[in-house]
Amino acid sequence: MNDGSVDDTWKIIKELQKKSEFEGISFSRNFGHQNALLAGMTVANEYSDIIITIDADLQDDVACISEMVEKYKEGNDIVYAVRNDRKSDTIFKRKTAQFFYWMMKKMGVDLVPNHSDYRLLSKRAVSTLLQYHEENLFLRAIVPTLGYKSNKVYYKRKKRLAGTSHYPLRKMINFAVDGITSFTISPIRIIMYLRFLIMFLSGIGLCILVGTYFYLHTVSGWTSIMVSIFFFSGFQIVTVCMVGIYVGKTYIETKHRPQYVIEEKTFSATEVTGRSSHATMRYKESQKARKI
């Protein structure tokens, strides 16, 4: 998948396609990591028995693919490749990842810890996944909701061989926010509980101020009052922003715009149809073998 890269990625993909069993799809622009995965699975599912998604930075160990296939043969429709540690990450990234998984768990979102998008999916798992039509995809949370039998394999992630990551902190934060707001309304519930708490504390404060006025005939503490005003103003802004995110996501979903636009492919529809018929036969044979 070429997600609108401006370098020589697509040129290299077309060169590889001439030499081996290699096919590629190129977007007209950058549509995002999750949509790139979705497009690849949508096309590949037409002529494949299983699909394995993996990043192209060579950090994920391809040696565990054979183990993933064995897990599939044992009857698992989904096999997650999970990192056995995060030593290759910076301390900041490790801590933020731990906090993210902890927060998602507390909010009731089922995630596989230390798993990115390196996974195996059976044909029926992908077919079910393609029935989800969210504009804001968060596959790490969607896949576990499919409910099919799953398993895990563990691997050690390697250091990046070349280049630099194009996933800066800003994108990571946006990815986390999308994940949270796409699968739970817990942030709104938390805001509601905080508002009740603030109302309760404000009531206590009001009683104290009234008592101070009648007994001491003066109410001091303009500094504390101004601090309170700034604090609650900031809290209200955060509240409005959070609600705005949910409203904005709802607005985007109602548009039903295409999730991606494919500009070019290295194969034709005829080739896909031919492969699809062969793949269907292999799929039926593999299902019989799995039952045996």
Secondary structure, DSSP 8 states (H G I E B T S, - for coil): -B-S-SSSHHHHHHHHHHHSS---EEESS---HHHHHHHHHHHHGGG-SEEEE--TTS-S-GGGHHHHHHHHHTT-SEEEEEES--TTS-HHHHHHHHHHHHHHHHTT----TT--S-EEEEHHHHHHHTT---SS--HHHHGGGG---EEEEEE------SS--S--HHHHHHHHHHHHHHH--HHHHHHHHHHHHHHHHHHHHHHHHHHHHHHHS----HHHHHHHHHHHHHHHHHHHHHHHHHHHHHHHHHH---S--EEEESS-HHHHHHHHHHHHHHHHHHHHHHH-
